[in-house]
Each structure stands twice: as C-alpha cells, then as structure tokens.
Amino acid sequence: MQKRDAFRKFAAYLKGPNGKKIWIAATGVFLAAVCLCLTGVIVHRRNAAEIPVAESVTPGTTVTEVTTLPTETQSETTTKKPAPKPVGTTKPVERDEPALPQKVTQNTSKNHPIRCLNVPFIDQRKKYPTGCESVAAVMALQYYGMPISVETFIDRYLPKGRAPFMDSTGTRFGDDPRKVFLGNPYSDKGWGCYAPVIVNAVNRYIDKYKYSVKAVYGVSLDALCKQYIDKGVPVLIWATQNMARVKKPTPAHTWTIIGTNETFTWISPMHCLLLVGYDATGYYFNDSLQGKNYRYSKSSVQTAYKAIGMQAVIISDTPALTTTKPAPTTTEPETVTETETVSETETETGTSAAETVTASAVAENV
C-alpha cells in the first residue's frame, strides 16, 4: 500500500508545474544518448573499411604488388615554357677586358722546336681586334695555297650574330657563339665564336674534292701534335690570350640565348691560335696577337686549352668528298670561287658537335 501511494504521489507531481521541467530534461538526455550511439556506429564502420582484408595465399605462390594509378589522367607532354623576349630599349653589354692584350717579346734562343711548320702569319691587331678565329682560319687556308683574305672570309663566309645586350629591365640577351660570331670582328666591341662556327665558314669556301675541315673535342695537345703537326697539318685551338688564367665570370658574361630558355656563360679572355709546332717543354703558335712561331710552355697552354673546352679545328688537304667531281657545265665553273655556296646539309657539317661545348661543360674547367 505504501509503494502504491508513493507512485500516485509521483504521478501527481509530474502532472504539476514542476513535472514539465522533468520531462524536458529526460527528453534531452535521451536524445543525447541516441546521438552518441549513432556517432559510435559511424566511426566503427569507417575504421573497418580502412583495415585491409588479408587474402589467403597459397604456399609457393609469388605475391605481386600492384600500385593503383590515379584516376585523373595526366598529360604526357609538358607545356614548353615560352622563351623570354627583350623588353624596351636595349644597350650593348661591355666586355670587362681589353680586346688586345699587351704584346710580349720573348727570347726563344734556348729552345729548338722538334717540329715547326712554316705557315703564313697575319697580325690581327690593326684591322681585326676581335677576329682571332677568322685570322687563324685564313692562315691555315693560305698555308695550303688558297688565295683568300681575312676580309673575304669575314664578309662572305663567317656567320655573324648579335653581341650580348641588356634590355630595359636589366636582363641580358645574346646569340649563341656556337652558331654565330658575336658582334663585329672588325671592332674591339666584338666577342668571338667557337669551333663549329669556323667549321661552317670554312666548309662554305673550300673545294671539298680537295680539302676537308672538322672540329675535334677533348683531344690532348700532345695527341694533336702527333696526329697532325707531325704530318704537316696545322691546328686551330681555343685557349686564352697570352695563356692567362681564365677570369671568374661576371654577370655581364652570362646571358639568355635569343629565342631560347638557355643561358650561356662566356669564358674570358678567350683567344684562338694556330698550333704549328712543339718542343720538349713548349708549343709553338702563329699567335695573331703576338707573332709567328710564338712559344708558350706546355703547362700554360694545357691549362688554357682545357678551360675553353678542349676544342680544335683541323683543316687538311684530305678530300671531304671521295666521289668523282661532276663535270663543269656552262653555268658551273670548274674551279671553286669565293662566291660559291654549298647546300644546306653541307654547311651544317660540324654543328652536331656544337652542343658538346655547353656553358656548363666549360664552366667545370674554370
């Protein structure tokens, strides 16, 4: 009876004004409990989905890992970055070294060359202050009896391009010295060129049924003497003025090659000479800045030659073409004149090796 009376009193209490508060509180607790239960179920299912299910493997069977590829397809070809272009007005980049170094008189009375070729000498100082490559090539051509002047070689056959310059934003641009001569060889503001440019120029002039020209890379000076000087063939080599040590590149010596994203760093003070002889401790050159049969020590030449990428050009009287020369016609003279040009494929001889002398490869030797 007491329990029944207590229940009646509690039921009457719930029907009173305080009973509503109790119902609201109880409902809130119930809903909170339901939410917690649902959250627990969802988390449990998600964790279960992430746990890999072990597959049964038959003993002796090789298991191969398979990498799942992304569902999004990616383009196999990357978009080529457009080449930068000069902005606004431009001005030439000045060289930070003189085009003509001091002339040095040497005493060679104590030295006796083992072999020294008698090659015609041409001084570049008065007319061609930055044209050492063309002067060296013409000395070699005249050695074989070809009647060509330096002016004719430069004006008709030497590929020429733009010297380095700076645009209005301070960015430096220029042509590729492995493809063209930078600037004007008649000016002290010119820069120079590398071996492939001379190969192309000589190829445009010579009679390939009588002569040949090629660029060689990475061949030691002693090997050049043995393979060519001993056989009466002079060799153009790229080194430095007076065999001086190369200078640390400055910002003016690095530029973007026009029409590309490639940068090029010029090595200074670059110079091209004609190797004509040697002795036990030195090499002899027709150095267009110093004189005929000018001697430098082997160690100094080797250092300078390596710094510019060990590049050389060989002009020889070995025919490039061994087939029978076509008979001349009324429109084709029998002898090759200085105005004669060759086909596009022939003028490209030597350019395939141009990329081997990159700025990065040369910089490793600095």
C-alpha positions, 0 to 999 in steps of 0.5 A: 500500500505504501509503494502504491501511494508513493507512485500516485504521489509521483504521478501527481507531481509530474502532472504539476508545474514542476513535472514539465521541467522533468520531462524536458530534461529526460527528453534531452538526455535521451536524445543525447544518448541516441546521438552518441550511439549513432556517432559510435556506429559511424566511426566503427564502420569507417575504421573497418573499411580502412583495415585491409582484408588479408587474402589467403595465399597459397604456399609457393605462390609469388605475391605481386604488388600492384600500385593503383594509378590515379584516376585523373589522367595526366598529360604526357607532354609538358607545356614548353615554357615560352622563351623570354623576349627583350623588353624596351630599349636595349644597350650593348653589354661591355666586355670587362677586358681589353680586346688586345692584350699587351704584346710580349717579346720573348727570347726563344734562343734556348729552345729548338722546336722538334717540329715547326711548320712554316705557315703564313702569319697575319697580325690581327691587331690593326684591322681585326681586334676581335677576329682571332678565329677568322685570322687563324682560319685564313692562315691555315687556308693560305698555308695550303695555297688558297688565295683568300683574305681575312676580309673575304672570309669575314664578309662572305663566309663567317656567320655573324650574330648579335653581341650580348645586350641588356634590355630595359629591365636589366636582363641580358640577351645574346646569340649563341657563339656556337652558331654565330660570331658575336658582334663585329670582328672588325671592332674591339666591341666584338666577342668571338665564336667557337669551333663549329662556327669556323667549321661552317665558314670554312666548309662554305669556301673550300673545294671539298674534292680537295680539302676537308675541315672538322672540329675535334673535342677533348683531344690532348695537345700532345695527341694533336701534335702527333696526329697532325703537326707531325704530318704537316697539318696545322691546328686551330685551338681555343685557349686564352690570350697570352695563356692567362688564367681564365677570369671568374665570370661576371654577370655581364658574361652570362646571358639568355640565348635569343629565342631560347630558355638557355643561358650561356656563360662566356669564358674570358679572355678567350683567344684562338691560335694556330698550333704549328709546332712543339718542343720538349717543354713548349708549343709553338703558335702563329699567335695573331696577337703576338707573332709567328712561331710564338712559344708558350710552355706546355703547362700554360697552354694545357691549362688554357686549352682545357678551360675553353673546352678542349676544342680544335679545328683541323683543316687538311688537304684530305678530300671531304668528298671521295666521289668523282667531281661532276663535270663543269657545265656552262653555268658551273665553273670548274674551279671553286670561287669565293662566291660559291655556296654549298647546300644546306646539309653541307654547311651544317657539317660540324654543328652536331658537335656544337652542343658538346661545348655547353656553358656548363661543360666549360664552366667545370674547367674554370 
